[in-house]
Amino acid sequence: MDHETLRADMVDGLEHALGRPLGAAVLDALGTVPRHEFVDDAYEPGSDEVAGSRVLDLRTVARMIAALDANEGDDTLVVGAGVGYTAAVLAEIVGGRHVHAVDIDRQLVHIARDNLAAAGYDAVLVDRRDGARGFPEYAPFDRVLIESAVQDVPRAIREQLSAEGRIVFPRGTTDQTLVAVEPVDDGGLEAVGEFGPVGFRPMLVDGEQPSGHERNRTRREDAEFDSQGYFAKTGWEYEWLDWDDRLDSR
């Protein structure tokens, strides 16, 4: 059976499996993105890992995207790019140039970029950042998806949310719940929905990522040059970006 047929069969059963409607936009996006470009074991839920990061199963991704309730043209931030699959699904809904993803792990950033390019979503911007600090150059964001467990939304991310925005994240430590929050008049965030239990790893800080963070620049760059044959097919870390052009074209 080909990938397209397998993908359609799995998406068809998602709403029944989850016991809740997902909406046409979410189902269409999940049915369009070629998951096999991002995950070797594309159609079996489980705990596969890539570069020390656990790959989310399709049901969890479906719940997160549905909870985010994004619309075409919404500027979106994904905190925790992983292998890039969630960013690709969002790109189908909001448009590739409206999706910005960050990850603290440099190796995962390379993997996500390569996967997104191979699947046709190279308009998605992926950068190596400390997720707790968000992506201020492209704020404000209409939607923010945090793919790591936190007790509360980091202040920097909260401040980068638009007035009518929404943040979806796993709240808690051992007992986690996927929640959606929106800003209120006093500057805080108010929960607007819960979307069931989840089990995410905690948000990392510099020095904790699976592939390690080398603070010595010379050693770090030497290691990156050594690995760029696989992780950066076009040369040094990333093709040159005209940042002013990306900012002006929003």
Disulfide bonds with the S-S distance in Angstrom:
none
